[in-house]
């Protein structure tokens, strides 16, 4: 049924980080708006670390 949505970790992490980055982009002062991109970087770090430990545990 959900063949395209195999990676549940991505879909668990994406909504909170997306909402956080949008809120930061809206409410941060113009000088600090690039910091909203940090949430995207943190998302990918958390995602890859979670995948790494998940695969390591399954071995």
C-alpha positions in Angstrom: 0.0 0.0 0.0 2.7 2.5 1.0 5.5 1.3 -1.2 6.7 4.8 -1.8 6.8 5.7 1.9 9.2 2.9 3.0 11.4 5.1 5.2 9.3 5.9 8.2 12.1 7.7 9.9 12.1 10.4 7.3 8.3 10.9 7.6 8.6 11.0 11.4 11.3 13.6 11.4 10.3 15.8 8.5 7.1 17.5 9.8 8.5 18.9 13.1 11.7 20.1 11.4 9.8 21.6 8.5 7.4 23.4 10.8 10.3 24.6 12.9 12.2 26.0 9.9 9.2 27.8 8.6 8.5 29.4 12.0 12.1 30.4 12.4 12.1 31.9 8.8 9.0 33.9 9.7 9.8 35.2 13.2 13.6 35.7 13.1 14.8 39.2 12.4 16.0 39.7 8.9 19.6 39.6 9.9 19.2 36.1 11.5 16.9 34.5 8.9 19.7 32.3 7.4 19.8 30.5 10.8 16.5 28.9 9.8 18.6 26.7 7.5 20.3 25.2 10.5 17.1 23.2 11.2 17.4 21.6 7.8 21.0 20.7 8.5 20.1 19.3 11.9 17.3 17.3 10.3 19.7 15.6 7.9 22.2 14.9 10.7 19.5 13.3 12.9 18.1 11.4 10.0 21.4 9.8 9.0 22.5 9.1 12.6 19.2 7.4 13.2 19.5 5.3 10.1 23.1 4.4 10.9 22.2 3.2 14.4 19.0 1.4 13.1 21.0 -0.5 10.5 23.8 -1.2 13.0 21.3 -2.6 15.5 19.6 -4.9 12.9 23.0 -6.6 12.0 
